[in-house]
């Protein structure tokens, strides 16, 4: 009885957390460079000196699906998609680095290359500054070139910082950006390549997530029924004890 109540209760809570993650995945099915979240539950006994009668269902891991998403051509000069594994480095407000696959970039009024959310893109020498009245081209190696529309002269003005740290060392922040678990900046990886004028879509499979949502709803319903069964058994046992 005791084990049933706690297992069902924590199982229902874990299922609700899973439903929240799936809902977030579906909501970001059209977000550029989004990585789906994965939740897994497991049963864990309470560690106590007393007799082990309770078993909790806990969130064993919150993993990320790092499978690359589809790449689509946009033709916009500041758009960039990372091909295969790798990340773009951006600078946060506190000066630290974070990493993203969202290459939908734009220029600030000061000519700084930044994300749509306003985080400046990190280059080999700091922030990437684009000269005014020039066109921009991003090469496969991450080189950023400015083109004078009058003379056609091409100048390489910066090199995007492209990294590819082990996926196990990355943690997702509340802002959706990834960071190194140790808090240190990731080293540059010259093997990472990008495609200018392209964007990577979300790797969320909407059909799969909808099926998972239905399955989680059924699991939650089953766990609630287990709680109702435990309550009914408790009332029956109370009646038997009262009558005796």
N, C-alpha and C positions, 0 to 999 in steps of 0.2 A: 504493500500500500504506500509506504513512505517513499520507496524508490520510484514507484509509478508517478506520484505527484511531482516530484522534483525533476524527473527525467522529462515528463511531458511539459512542465512549465518552462524549463530552460530550452527545451526543443522548440517550443512555440516562439520564444523570444529570438532564438537563433534564426528560425525561419523568417521572422519579420525583418531581421537584419539582412538576410539574403534577398528578400523581396525589395528592400530599399536599394541594394546594390544593382539588382536587375533593372529596377525602375530608372536608376541613374544611367545605366548603360543604354537603355532604350531612348532616354531623353537626349543622349549625346550620339545617337546613331548618325547624325549629319554633321557632327563637330569635326573640324579638320584635325587630323593626326591623333584623335582620341584613342586611348587604350582601355579595353574593357576590363572590369574588375571581376575577380572570381572569389567566392567564399566557400569554405568547406567546414563542416561540423564534425565533431567526434565526441565520444562519451568519455568522461573523466570522473573517477571516484573522488569524493571529498577526502582530503588528507587530514585525518584526525586520529587521536589516540583511542577514541571510542570505536565501537563496532561499526564497520563501514556498511551503512544501510542505504546511503544516498549516492546517486550517480547523476552528474550534471552533463548536459550537452553544451559544449562550448565551441566558440568560433576558433577552429584549429589554425586557420591561416587566411589572410586576406592577400591573395595573389593578384598579379596583373597579367593580362594576355598581351604579349609583346609581338604577336604576329603582325607583319606589315599590312597596312590597308591598301586599297586600290589607289593608283595614281592617275590623276586626270589633268589634261592640258587646260591651262587658263589663258596663256599668252601674256599675262601681266609680268612686267620686268622684275618686280620685287618678290614675286612668288617663288618659292623653292621647296622641293620635296626631297627628303633623304631617301636614297635608293638602298634597299636592304636594311641592314642594322646600322644604328648610329643615331646621333642626336645633335640638335642645334643648341648652342649655349646662349643663355640670356642672363642679363644682370638684374638682380632684384633691388628693391629700394634700399636695403641695408648693405648693399655692395657685394653680397654673396652671389654665387652662380646657381642657376637651375637649368633644367634641360627639357626640351620640348620637341615634338615632331610637327608642330603646327608652324608651317613655313609661310603662312599668309602675312607677309611683312609689308610695312609702309614706312614713309619718311615722316619724321617729326618736323615741326616748323623750323627747327634748327638744322635740318638735314641729317639727323641721326636715324639710322636704320633700326626699326623697332617692330615689335609684334603689334597686333591690333589692340592688345590690352595695355600697351604702353611700356613693355619691358624692352630696354635696349638690347640689341644683338651684340654678342661679344665677338671681337675679331682678334687677330694675332697681336695687335698693338693697343688693345683697349676697345673702345666703342667704334663702330663703323660709321664714318662720316662721309656723305656723298656730296661732292662739289655742286653748287647751284647751276642751273641751266645746262645740265648734262643728262644724257640717257644712261641707264644702268643695265649691266649684263652680269649675270652670275654664272661662272664656269662650273664644270663638273667637279673640280677639285675644291670648290668653295671660294675661289678667287672672285672678288667684286671689282668690276671694271667700270669706269666712267667713259662715256663716248661723247666727244664734242660734236653736236649736230651740224656745225658749220664746216669744220675742217675734217671730221671723221677720225681724229686722233683718239686712240684708245690708251687709257692709263689705268693700271691696276692700283686701286686705292686701298684695298684691305683684303684680308683673308679671313673668312668665317672660321670660328673655332668649332670644329666638328669632333665629337667625342664618341667613343663606343665602350663605356665601362661595362663590366659584367652585370647582367640584368639582376642578379641576386643582390648586388650592392646598391640598387636604386630603391628609393622610397617615394611614394606619391604624396604630395602635400595637399592641403585643403584647396589650394588654388588650381589643382590639376597638373601642376608642374612637378617634374621629378628632380630629386636631389640625391647626392651621395649620402649613404647612411652614416659615414664617418665625418660628414660636414666639410670635407676637403674638396677642392675642385678636381674634376676628372681630367686626365691628360689628353692631349690632342692625339687623334688617330688619323694619320695621313691616308689610310686605306678607305675611309668613309667618302662616298661620292654623293653628289646631289644633282638634281635636274632643275635648271632654271626655267621659270614659266610653267611649272607644274605644282600641283598640290596633292598631298596624300589624304585620302578620306579616312573615316573612322573604320576600325576593324571589327565593329559590332555587327554580329549576324542577327538581324531583327527577328527572323523566323525562329531561330534557335532560342533567343531570349524570351519570346512569347510562349514557346512551349515550356521553357523552364519556369516562367511565371505561373502558368497553369498548374504545373507539377507542385510548385511551392504552395499554392493556394490549397491544393488537396492535402498536402502534408500538414499545413496549419490546421485545417479542419479536422484531420485525424487526431492531432495532438489535443485539440480542444475537447474532442469526444472522449479521449482518455482521461482528461481531467474530470469530465462529467461522470464517467464511470467510477472513478476513484471517489468522487463525492457521494454517489449513490451507494457504493459499497460501505463507505464510512457511516452513512445514515442507517443502513441495515445492521451493521455491527453494533451501533449505539442502541438500536431498538432491542437487539438480542441481549445485550448486557443489562439494559434497563429492566427487561422482563425477568431476567434471572436474579 
